[in-house]
Amino acid sequence: MAAPHLLRPEGSEPADLNLSRRGLAGLFFGGFALAALSAEAAPIVTDTVGLAAGEVIIPTRNSQMPAYYARPDRRGREPVVIVVSEVFGVHEYIRDVCRRLAKSGYFAVAPAFFHRAGDPAPLTDFAEIRKLVGTATNEQVMGDIAATLSWVKAQPNADGRRIGITGFCWGGAVTWMAAARFRDFRAGVAWYGRLTAPAPADFLGGEQRPWPIDVVGQLNAPVLGLYAEKDQGIPLESVERMRTALRAAGKRGSDIVVYPGAQHGFHADYRAAHNAVAAEDGWRRLLDHFRRNGLRARALEPERRRAA
């Protein structure tokens, strides 16, 4: 049976998910999202040597929000990166992204934005995932980001004056929206996040809300968008519209890169859509974008030893 992969910008439809159980046992216990896990996955595993990492609770306006963090285990204040997950929540792939950033010298934190409704990572029924993710409205998520910003600024090892944000899929759209909402961010990197409003019947199409293309003029920080040529849910036409909008708004620090032949989810090394060349180049661009926008960090080990 062919391994599944996400075909749409915020997740696949049920018919896309012909999930094979072959080889899944070990990865399941590692905490990867089952609904998008490839049977042939060879995910990158980043250790915690030299890091402080684990789970924390971030107080929000109406809840206690779990989060995963990773940072260099040393004295001093590190630049911060808020990591926004895909529709599958803070599963092992997102935790590993935090550790990769920490190895590069960042204080990374990934809030569990769906915690009020549940954890989507163990689910295989996409109707259930859709319902759970749909509870996280744009305003609720922006409120949770505000709470996360308050939390990191109170941490003795975090530099609250140097904060960036990155997100994948669902989190890519959140990255654009957060950069337009908050002045705290110096830079953002959005990985294949939806740019324009979906049709009402599509995933997340029920909420009346602005989307990234609607808030281009409000961007407070330069955002680098990393997109895929073969993304079946984010047409290149919408990417070009976003490019045009960025130029028209004079947002010269922002840019969009499209990877030829790549599919949605190309950075996710646990999916069949993973594209190592695009993923590694995107990661290099992410680090460079952060450095060029005031988020220079002291890496724990040479970058050549880390895969992206």
C-alpha positions, 0 to 999 in steps of 0.5 A: 500500500502506498504511504499517505501524504498531505495533499491540501494546505491544512490537511488531507481529506479522508480519502487521501489517508490510506494509512499503512500500518507497516512499520508504524509501531515504533514511530507511534510510540515516538509520538508522530502524527498518525494521520500523515505518517509514511510507512517508510518515514525516516524522521530526523531525530535531534538529541538533547545533548547540551539542551534544556528541554521539556514540557511547560504550562503557559497561562492564557486568558481562559486556560492553562496551555501546554507547550514544549520548549528547547533551549541551549543549557547555558547561561545567558539570554537566547533569541526566541522562536515561537514554533507553530504546529501543523494541524496535528499539534505538538507531536514529535516532529514539532518537538524535534524542530524545537530541538533543531532550533535550540541546537542553533542557539535559539530558545524555541517554544511550541504552544499546544494551540488545540489543547482546549479540544484535545490532541490531534496527533493520535487521530486517524479520522480526519473528520475528527481532526477537522472538528478539533482544529476548527475550534482554534479560531484566529482570535483565540490563536492570536490570544494564545500567541500573546500569552506565549509572548508574555511567558517567554519575556518572563524567562531568565534564559530568553531574550524578550527583545529578540523574538521570531516565529515560524510555522508549518501548514496551518502554522504557516498561515498563523505566522503571517497573521501573527507578524501582522498582529504583534510588534514583538516579532523581528522576523517570521518564516511561514512554511506552506501556509494558506494565503487566501480564504478557503471556500466555505466547504473546505478545511477551515472554510467556515470561519469568517476571518481575515487571511494573510493576503488581507493583512499584508499592509499590517505586517510588522516584521519581514516574513519569508514564505516557503512554498511548493510548486506542486501544492494541490491546496495552495495554487501558484496563482495565490502565491503570485497574488501574495508576492504582488501584494507584498510589493504593493505594500512596500514590504521589501524585507518579505519574500516568497520562495517556491520550490520546483517539484516540491509538494505540500509538507516538504519539510516534514520528514515523517511524511511521504511528501518530504523533499530533503533538498527543499527542506534543507534549503528552506532551513538554511534560508530560515536561519539566514532570515532570522540572522539578517533581522536581528535574531543572530544566535550562537549555535551549539555545534557546526551547522554541517552536522545538522540536517533540516 
